Amino acid sequence: MTPVSVVRRSWSSFTTGRRVAHPRARVRSRAGYALWQRVWASFTGVDLAPGLSRTSDVPSRSTPTPTPHAAHAPEGWFVLPSLPSAGALTASGSDTVVLDASSPDGRAVFVLRRVGDRTAKYGLEVVLRGVADQLELATVQYTRPDGEQRTLLVPVWPSPVGPTASFVRLDGFAAGSTWQVTGPTPIPEDPAWPSETVADSIRAAHNEATREAWRQVRERTGQGIRETIDGAL
């Protein structure tokens, strides 16, 4: 208790006859003030304003919530649009175009078509734009409703009449299936294709142009793949 405070309360009690109520407790802070300022404040009874701490000068920063990375295809692959739900498919009949998408470089168009009149079966047509002068190959991967993943090789050979295109059946492809493609690119000199994948791809060929493309592949590959192609054609 300081002398000034004692004198102030005594004088107020003498002149008014009422007891002076104790003032509310105030927050006193000595942080941020020099020693002589703290001594003077204690002697005179002055309440120093709370000093600013170092942490109060820095605005609080909330930890940012990590943003999940969107799913993406491996390098060289690109994801094709999902098949619309059954209710969104109004057209029916064989050879109906369901959706189509262009490759990132614009060289090819991937067209999903219905295959068959009564069953919900689908096929993929790979169409090369512009003038094609060499054998090229695209690869499609898709998942069936049971979770099984299938890989099909789709060779495309320049046609003397009409567009350069190949057509394969996508057995088990349905709404909810995910799929991605790569290519088309020139046929490698010594491809390391699994025999099972080659045989499945040839059996999936839906027209003679696609089978002819496989005959052209046969002329450009080794003995092992040739035997697999001969057995599947």
C-alpha positions as CSV (number, residue, x, y, z in Angstrom):
1,M,0.0,0.0,0.0
2,T,1.5,3.4,-1.0
3,P,1.4,6.6,1.0
4,V,-0.7,8.4,-1.6
5,S,-3.3,5.7,-1.5
6,V,-3.6,5.9,2.4
7,V,-3.9,9.7,2.3
8,R,-6.6,9.5,-0.5
9,R,-8.8,7.1,1.5
10,S,-8.4,9.0,4.8
11,W,-9.4,12.3,3.2
12,S,-12.4,10.7,1.4
13,S,-13.6,9.1,4.7
14,F,-13.2,12.4,6.6
15,T,-15.1,14.5,4.1
16,T,-17.9,12.1,3.1
17,G,-18.3,9.9,6.1
18,R,-18.4,6.9,3.9
19,R,-15.9,4.1,3.6
20,V,-14.2,4.1,0.3
21,A,-14.7,0.8,-1.5
22,H,-11.6,-1.0,-2.5
23,P,-10.9,-0.5,-6.2
24,R,-11.1,-3.5,-8.5
25,A,-7.9,-5.5,-8.9
26,R,-6.0,-4.5,-11.9
27,V,-3.7,-6.5,-13.9
28,R,-0.2,-5.1,-13.3
29,S,2.6,-6.0,-15.5
30,R,6.3,-5.1,-15.2
31,A,7.3,-6.8,-18.4
32,G,8.6,-4.4,-21.0
33,Y,9.5,-1.6,-18.6
34,A,12.9,-0.4,-17.3
35,L,13.9,-0.8,-13.7
36,W,13.5,2.9,-12.8
37,Q,10.0,2.8,-14.3
38,R,9.0,-0.1,-12.1
39,V,10.4,1.6,-9.0
40,W,8.6,4.8,-9.7
41,A,5.3,3.0,-10.3
42,S,5.6,1.2,-7.0
43,F,6.3,4.4,-5.1
44,T,3.5,6.5,-6.7
45,G,0.9,3.7,-7.0
46,V,0.6,4.0,-10.8
47,D,-0.7,1.0,-12.6
48,L,1.5,0.2,-15.5
49,A,-0.4,-1.0,-18.6
50,P,0.3,-4.6,-19.4
51,G,3.3,-4.8,-21.7
52,L,3.2,-6.6,-25.0
53,S,4.9,-9.9,-25.0
54,R,6.9,-11.1,-27.9
55,T,4.3,-13.8,-28.8
56,S,1.4,-11.3,-28.9
57,D,3.1,-9.4,-31.8
58,V,3.0,-12.5,-34.0
59,P,-0.4,-13.5,-35.4
60,S,-1.4,-17.0,-34.7
61,R,-1.2,-19.3,-37.6
62,S,-3.4,-22.4,-37.9
63,T,-1.8,-25.5,-39.3
64,P,-3.0,-25.9,-42.8
65,T,-5.0,-29.1,-43.6
66,P,-3.1,-31.2,-46.1
67,T,-4.8,-31.3,-49.4
68,P,-5.1,-34.8,-50.7
69,H,-3.5,-35.3,-54.1
70,A,-6.0,-36.1,-56.9
71,A,-5.7,-39.5,-58.3
72,H,-3.7,-39.5,-61.5
73,A,-2.5,-42.0,-64.1
74,P,1.1,-43.1,-64.3
75,E,3.4,-41.1,-66.6
76,G,2.6,-41.6,-70.2
77,W,-1.0,-42.8,-69.4
78,F,-4.2,-40.7,-69.2
79,V,-7.5,-41.5,-67.7
80,L,-10.6,-41.8,-69.9
81,P,-14.1,-40.5,-68.8
82,S,-16.2,-42.8,-66.7
83,L,-19.1,-44.7,-68.2
84,P,-22.4,-42.9,-67.6
85,S,-24.9,-44.6,-65.3
86,A,-27.5,-46.9,-66.8
87,G,-30.2,-44.2,-66.4
88,A,-28.1,-41.7,-68.4
89,L,-27.8,-43.9,-71.4
90,T,-30.8,-43.1,-73.5
91,A,-29.6,-44.4,-76.8
92,S,-29.7,-48.1,-77.5
93,G,-28.7,-50.6,-80.2
94,S,-25.5,-51.9,-81.6
95,D,-22.6,-49.6,-82.5
96,T,-24.1,-46.7,-80.5
97,V,-21.4,-44.1,-79.4
98,V,-21.5,-43.8,-75.7
99,L,-18.6,-41.4,-75.2
100,D,-15.3,-40.3,-76.9
101,A,-12.1,-38.6,-75.8
102,S,-9.0,-37.4,-77.5
103,S,-5.5,-38.2,-76.5
104,P,-3.5,-35.3,-74.9
105,D,-1.5,-34.8,-78.2
106,G,-4.7,-34.9,-80.3
107,R,-3.4,-37.6,-82.5
108,A,-6.0,-40.2,-81.6
109,V,-9.6,-40.5,-80.6
110,F,-10.9,-43.2,-78.2
111,V,-14.5,-44.0,-78.9
112,L,-16.6,-46.2,-76.5
113,R,-19.4,-48.0,-78.3
114,R,-22.1,-50.4,-77.5
115,V,-21.6,-54.0,-78.8
116,G,-24.7,-56.1,-79.2
117,D,-28.4,-55.2,-79.1
118,R,-29.7,-56.9,-76.0
119,T,-26.8,-57.0,-73.6
120,A,-24.8,-54.1,-72.1
121,K,-21.5,-54.9,-73.7
122,Y,-19.0,-52.3,-74.9
123,G,-16.1,-52.0,-77.2
124,L,-13.3,-49.4,-77.7
125,E,-12.5,-48.0,-81.1
126,V,-9.0,-46.3,-81.5
127,V,-9.0,-43.9,-84.4
128,L,-5.9,-42.1,-85.7
129,R,-6.3,-38.6,-87.0
130,G,-4.5,-37.4,-90.1
131,V,-2.4,-39.5,-92.4
132,A,-0.9,-42.6,-90.8
133,D,2.0,-44.2,-92.5
134,Q,3.2,-46.8,-90.0
135,L,1.9,-49.5,-87.6
136,E,1.2,-48.1,-84.1
137,L,0.0,-49.5,-80.8
138,A,-2.2,-48.3,-78.0
139,T,-2.7,-50.0,-74.7
140,V,-5.9,-49.9,-72.6
141,Q,-6.3,-51.0,-69.0
142,Y,-9.6,-51.2,-67.2
143,T,-11.2,-52.8,-64.2
144,R,-14.2,-55.1,-64.2
145,P,-16.9,-54.8,-61.5
146,D,-15.3,-57.8,-59.7
147,G,-12.1,-55.8,-59.3
148,E,-10.1,-57.7,-61.9
149,Q,-7.8,-55.6,-64.1
150,R,-7.5,-56.3,-67.8
151,T,-4.9,-55.1,-70.2
152,L,-5.5,-55.0,-74.0
153,L,-3.0,-54.2,-76.7
154,V,-4.6,-52.4,-79.7
155,P,-2.5,-52.2,-82.9
156,V,-3.6,-49.8,-85.5
157,W,-2.6,-50.3,-89.1
158,P,-3.1,-47.7,-91.9
159,S,-6.1,-48.5,-93.9
160,P,-6.2,-48.0,-97.7
161,V,-9.9,-47.2,-97.5
162,G,-11.5,-45.2,-94.7
163,P,-10.1,-44.0,-91.4
164,T,-7.1,-45.7,-89.7
165,A,-8.8,-47.5,-86.8
166,S,-9.0,-50.6,-84.7
167,F,-11.9,-51.9,-82.6
168,V,-11.7,-54.2,-79.5
169,R,-14.4,-55.6,-77.2
170,L,-14.1,-54.7,-73.5
171,D,-15.5,-57.8,-71.8
172,G,-16.8,-57.0,-68.3
173,F,-16.6,-53.3,-68.8
174,A,-19.5,-51.6,-67.0
175,A,-20.6,-48.5,-65.1
176,G,-18.1,-47.9,-62.3
177,S,-15.2,-49.3,-64.2
178,T,-12.0,-47.2,-64.2
179,W,-9.8,-47.2,-67.3
180,Q,-6.8,-45.5,-68.8
181,V,-4.9,-45.7,-72.0
182,T,-1.4,-44.9,-73.4
183,G,-0.3,-44.3,-76.9
184,P,-0.6,-44.9,-79.8
185,T,3.1,-45.2,-80.4
186,P,5.3,-47.1,-82.9
187,I,5.7,-50.8,-82.2
188,P,9.0,-51.4,-80.3
189,E,11.6,-53.6,-81.9
190,D,11.7,-56.3,-79.2
191,P,8.5,-55.9,-77.2
192,A,8.3,-57.8,-73.9
193,W,4.6,-58.5,-73.9
194,P,3.2,-61.3,-71.8
195,S,1.9,-64.1,-74.0
196,E,-1.4,-64.1,-72.1
197,T,-1.9,-60.4,-72.8
198,V,-1.2,-60.8,-76.5
199,A,-3.6,-63.7,-76.8
200,D,-6.4,-61.9,-74.8
201,S,-5.9,-58.8,-77.0
202,I,-6.2,-60.8,-80.3
203,R,-9.4,-62.6,-79.0
204,A,-10.8,-59.1,-78.2
205,A,-10.4,-57.9,-81.8
206,H,-13.9,-57.0,-83.1
207,N,-13.3,-56.6,-86.8
208,E,-11.0,-57.7,-89.6
209,A,-9.1,-54.4,-89.6
210,T,-7.9,-55.1,-86.1
211,R,-6.9,-58.7,-86.9
212,E,-5.0,-57.4,-90.0
213,A,-3.1,-55.0,-87.7
214,W,-2.1,-58.1,-85.6
215,R,-0.8,-59.8,-88.7
216,Q,1.4,-56.7,-89.3
217,V,2.6,-56.9,-85.7
218,R,3.6,-60.6,-86.4
219,E,5.9,-59.5,-89.2
220,R,7.8,-57.2,-86.8
221,T,8.3,-59.2,-83.7
222,G,10.3,-62.2,-82.5
223,Q,9.5,-65.9,-82.7
224,G,7.8,-66.2,-79.3
225,I,5.2,-63.5,-80.0
226,R,4.7,-64.8,-83.6
227,E,3.7,-68.2,-82.2
228,T,1.3,-66.6,-79.8
229,I,-0.3,-64.5,-82.5
230,D,-0.6,-67.5,-84.8
231,G,-2.3,-69.5,-82.1
232,A,-4.8,-66.7,-81.3
233,L,-5.7,-65.6,-84.8
